[in-house]
Amino acid sequence: MNTTPSIDELLEGLIFALSDEILPYLTNEKSQATAVMMQSVIQELRQVLPVFDTYIAEEHNQMTKVLRDVAALVGSINGDAAQRISERGATLGAIADVSVPEKNDVANAHRALGFALQETLRDLDELQRKGFTVADDALDAVRSYLYPSFVRYANTVSVEGGMVGRG
């Protein structure tokens, strides 16, 4: 998951695969319509992913503010409903704002670092072939990062998503 394909590229590939490898072989109109709808949903995901974290953070901050504001407005009213609103304003409305992530910066930096690690592995291979034993220790350092990252990715995508052990 260090370099490519990106999530967007995976989704784009899925759209093309549906179009090129599945749709031509569907003879049932209902199945064809379902496949086209699947493509549409995948395209929606592609459009939402780049801004999703930003929207969630902004909405979080807006919702806590609304809860505080509404609690302040109804604070002088006696009754159970007003009390519940005030309690929500005092508890959930008091949750600290979250920072709005600069997702593109993080994604671009992550991608550049992934390519840098890839090139580092090639360079370490060259150093090993030339007999520099310190390259073995350096390779172990890279592996100490890569292995847990791979396991986390495999567990998230394969195991939790139900791709492994079905049946």
C-alpha positions as a Markdown table, in Angstrom:
| # | Residue | x | y | z |
|---|---|---|---|---|
| 1 | Met | 0.0 | 0.0 | 0.0 |
| 2 | Asn | 3.1 | 2.2 | -0.2 |
| 3 | Thr | 2.9 | 3.4 | -3.8 |
| 4 | Thr | 0.3 | 2.2 | -6.3 |
| 5 | Pro | -2.4 | 1.7 | -7.1 |
| 6 | Ser | -4.1 | 4.4 | -5.1 |
| 7 | Ile | -7.6 | 3.8 | -3.9 |
| 8 | Asp | -8.9 | 6.0 | -6.7 |
| 9 | Glu | -6.9 | 3.9 | -9.2 |
| 10 | Leu | -8.3 | 0.7 | -7.8 |
| 11 | Leu | -11.9 | 2.0 | -8.1 |
| 12 | Glu | -11.2 | 3.2 | -11.6 |
| 13 | Gly | -9.9 | -0.2 | -12.5 |
| 14 | Leu | -13.0 | -1.8 | -11.1 |
| 15 | Ile | -15.2 | 0.5 | -13.3 |
| 16 | Phe | -13.2 | -0.5 | -16.4 |
| 17 | Ala | -13.3 | -4.2 | -15.4 |
| 18 | Leu | -17.1 | -4.0 | -15.1 |
| 19 | Ser | -17.3 | -2.3 | -18.5 |
| 20 | Asp | -14.8 | -4.4 | -20.4 |
| 21 | Glu | -14.9 | -7.8 | -18.7 |
| 22 | Ile | -18.4 | -8.2 | -17.3 |
| 23 | Leu | -21.0 | -6.1 | -19.0 |
| 24 | Pro | -20.3 | -7.5 | -22.5 |
| 25 | Tyr | -21.2 | -11.0 | -21.2 |
| 26 | Leu | -24.4 | -10.1 | -19.4 |
| 27 | Thr | -27.4 | -11.0 | -21.4 |
| 28 | Asn | -30.1 | -10.2 | -18.9 |
| 29 | Glu | -31.2 | -6.5 | -19.0 |
| 30 | Lys | -31.7 | -6.4 | -15.3 |
| 31 | Ser | -28.2 | -7.7 | -14.8 |
| 32 | Gln | -26.8 | -5.1 | -17.2 |
| 33 | Ala | -28.7 | -2.3 | -15.4 |
| 34 | Thr | -27.4 | -3.5 | -12.0 |
| 35 | Ala | -23.8 | -3.5 | -13.4 |
| 36 | Val | -24.2 | 0.0 | -14.7 |
| 37 | Met | -25.6 | 1.1 | -11.3 |
| 38 | Met | -22.6 | -0.5 | -9.6 |
| 39 | Gln | -20.4 | 1.6 | -11.9 |
| 40 | Ser | -22.2 | 4.7 | -10.9 |
| 41 | Val | -21.9 | 3.9 | -7.2 |
| 42 | Ile | -18.2 | 3.3 | -7.6 |
| 43 | Gln | -17.8 | 6.6 | -9.4 |
| 44 | Glu | -19.6 | 8.3 | -6.6 |
| 45 | Leu | -17.1 | 6.8 | -4.1 |
| 46 | Arg | -14.3 | 8.1 | -6.3 |
| 47 | Gln | -15.7 | 11.6 | -6.1 |
| 48 | Val | -16.4 | 11.5 | -2.3 |
| 49 | Leu | -13.1 | 9.9 | -1.2 |
| 50 | Pro | -10.9 | 13.0 | -1.7 |
| 51 | Val | -13.1 | 15.2 | 0.4 |
| 52 | Phe | -14.7 | 12.8 | 2.8 |
| 53 | Asp | -12.4 | 13.4 | 5.8 |
| 54 | Thr | -12.6 | 17.1 | 5.3 |
| 55 | Tyr | -16.4 | 17.1 | 5.2 |
| 56 | Ile | -16.6 | 14.9 | 8.3 |
| 57 | Ala | -14.3 | 17.1 | 10.3 |
| 58 | Glu | -16.1 | 20.3 | 9.2 |
| 59 | Glu | -19.5 | 18.7 | 10.0 |
| 60 | His | -18.2 | 17.6 | 13.4 |
| 61 | Asn | -17.2 | 21.1 | 14.3 |
| 62 | Gln | -20.5 | 22.6 | 13.0 |
| 63 | Met | -22.6 | 20.0 | 14.8 |
| 64 | Thr | -21.0 | 20.7 | 18.2 |
| 65 | Lys | -21.5 | 24.4 | 17.7 |
| 66 | Val | -25.1 | 23.9 | 16.8 |
| 67 | Leu | -25.7 | 21.8 | 19.9 |
| 68 | Arg | -24.1 | 24.6 | 22.0 |
| 69 | Asp | -26.0 | 27.4 | 20.3 |
| 70 | Val | -29.4 | 25.6 | 20.6 |
| 71 | Ala | -28.8 | 24.8 | 24.2 |
| 72 | Ala | -28.0 | 28.4 | 24.9 |
| 73 | Leu | -31.2 | 29.5 | 23.1 |
| 74 | Val | -33.5 | 27.2 | 25.0 |
| 75 | Gly | -31.6 | 27.5 | 28.3 |
| 76 | Ser | -34.2 | 29.7 | 30.0 |
| 77 | Ile | -37.1 | 27.3 | 29.2 |
| 78 | Asn | -38.3 | 24.9 | 31.9 |
| 79 | Gly | -39.2 | 21.4 | 31.0 |
| 80 | Asp | -37.8 | 17.9 | 30.1 |
| 81 | Ala | -37.2 | 18.6 | 26.4 |
| 82 | Ala | -35.3 | 21.8 | 27.1 |
| 83 | Gln | -33.3 | 20.0 | 29.8 |
| 84 | Arg | -32.3 | 17.2 | 27.4 |
| 85 | Ile | -31.2 | 19.8 | 24.8 |
| 86 | Ser | -29.2 | 21.6 | 27.5 |
| 87 | Glu | -27.5 | 18.4 | 28.6 |
| 88 | Arg | -26.6 | 17.5 | 25.0 |
| 89 | Gly | -25.2 | 21.0 | 24.6 |
| 90 | Ala | -23.1 | 20.6 | 27.7 |
| 91 | Thr | -21.8 | 17.1 | 26.9 |
| 92 | Leu | -21.7 | 16.5 | 23.1 |
| 93 | Gly | -21.5 | 20.2 | 22.3 |
| 94 | Ala | -18.5 | 20.5 | 24.5 |
| 95 | Ile | -16.5 | 18.0 | 22.5 |
| 96 | Ala | -13.4 | 19.7 | 21.1 |
| 97 | Asp | -13.2 | 20.7 | 17.5 |
| 98 | Val | -11.2 | 18.5 | 15.3 |
| 99 | Ser | -8.6 | 19.7 | 12.9 |
| 100 | Val | -9.6 | 19.6 | 9.2 |
| 101 | Pro | -7.1 | 17.4 | 7.5 |
| 102 | Glu | -5.1 | 18.4 | 4.4 |
| 103 | Lys | -5.7 | 15.0 | 2.8 |
| 104 | Asn | -4.1 | 15.7 | -0.5 |
| 105 | Asp | -0.9 | 16.9 | 1.1 |
| 106 | Val | -0.8 | 13.7 | 3.3 |
| 107 | Ala | -1.6 | 11.4 | 0.4 |
| 108 | Asn | 0.9 | 13.0 | -1.9 |
| 109 | Ala | 3.6 | 12.9 | 0.8 |
| 110 | His | 2.7 | 9.3 | 1.5 |
| 111 | Arg | 3.0 | 8.3 | -2.1 |
| 112 | Ala | 6.4 | 10.1 | -2.5 |
| 113 | Leu | 7.7 | 8.3 | 0.6 |
| 114 | Gly | 6.4 | 4.9 | -0.7 |
| 115 | Phe | 8.3 | 5.4 | -3.9 |
| 116 | Ala | 11.4 | 6.5 | -1.9 |
| 117 | Leu | 11.2 | 3.2 | 0.1 |
| 118 | Gln | 10.8 | 1.3 | -3.2 |
| 119 | Glu | 14.0 | 2.9 | -4.6 |
| 120 | Thr | 15.8 | 2.4 | -1.3 |
| 121 | Leu | 15.1 | -1.3 | -1.5 |
| 122 | Arg | 16.6 | -1.4 | -5.0 |
| 123 | Asp | 19.7 | 0.5 | -3.8 |
| 124 | Leu | 20.1 | -1.8 | -0.8 |
| 125 | Asp | 20.0 | -4.8 | -3.1 |
| 126 | Glu | 22.8 | -3.2 | -5.1 |
| 127 | Leu | 24.8 | -2.6 | -2.0 |
| 128 | Gln | 24.3 | -6.1 | -0.8 |
| 129 | Arg | 25.4 | -7.5 | -4.1 |
| 130 | Lys | 28.6 | -5.4 | -3.8 |
| 131 | Gly | 29.3 | -7.0 | -0.4 |
| 132 | Phe | 28.4 | -4.2 | 2.0 |
| 133 | Thr | 27.0 | -6.1 | 5.0 |
| 134 | Val | 25.7 | -3.0 | 6.6 |
| 135 | Ala | 23.1 | -3.1 | 3.9 |
| 136 | Asp | 21.7 | -6.2 | 5.6 |
| 137 | Asp | 21.0 | -4.2 | 8.7 |
| 138 | Ala | 19.5 | -1.4 | 6.7 |
| 139 | Leu | 17.2 | -3.8 | 4.9 |
| 140 | Asp | 16.1 | -5.1 | 8.3 |
| 141 | Ala | 15.2 | -1.5 | 9.2 |
| 142 | Val | 13.1 | -1.2 | 6.1 |
| 143 | Arg | 11.5 | -4.5 | 6.7 |
| 144 | Ser | 10.6 | -3.6 | 10.3 |
| 145 | Tyr | 8.4 | -0.9 | 8.8 |
| 146 | Leu | 7.1 | -2.8 | 5.8 |
| 147 | Tyr | 6.0 | -6.0 | 7.5 |
| 148 | Pro | 3.6 | -4.5 | 10.1 |
| 149 | Ser | 2.3 | -2.2 | 7.5 |
| 150 | Phe | 1.6 | -5.1 | 5.2 |
| 151 | Val | -0.1 | -7.1 | 8.0 |
| 152 | Arg | -2.3 | -4.2 | 8.9 |
| 153 | Tyr | -3.3 | -3.7 | 5.3 |
| 154 | Ala | -3.9 | -7.4 | 4.7 |
| 155 | Asn | -6.0 | -7.6 | 7.9 |
| 156 | Thr | -8.1 | -4.6 | 7.0 |
| 157 | Val | -8.7 | -5.4 | 3.3 |
| 158 | Ser | -8.7 | -9.1 | 3.3 |
| 159 | Val | -9.8 | -10.4 | 6.7 |
| 160 | Glu | -12.2 | -7.7 | 7.9 |
| 161 | Gly | -13.7 | -7.3 | 4.5 |
| 162 | Gly | -14.5 | -11.0 | 4.3 |
| 163 | Met | -12.1 | -11.9 | 1.4 |
| 164 | Val | -10.2 | -14.5 | 3.4 |
| 165 | Gly | -11.8 | -17.6 | 4.9 |
| 166 | Arg | -15.1 | -17.4 | 3.2 |
| 167 | Gly | -16.9 | -20.7 | 2.9 |
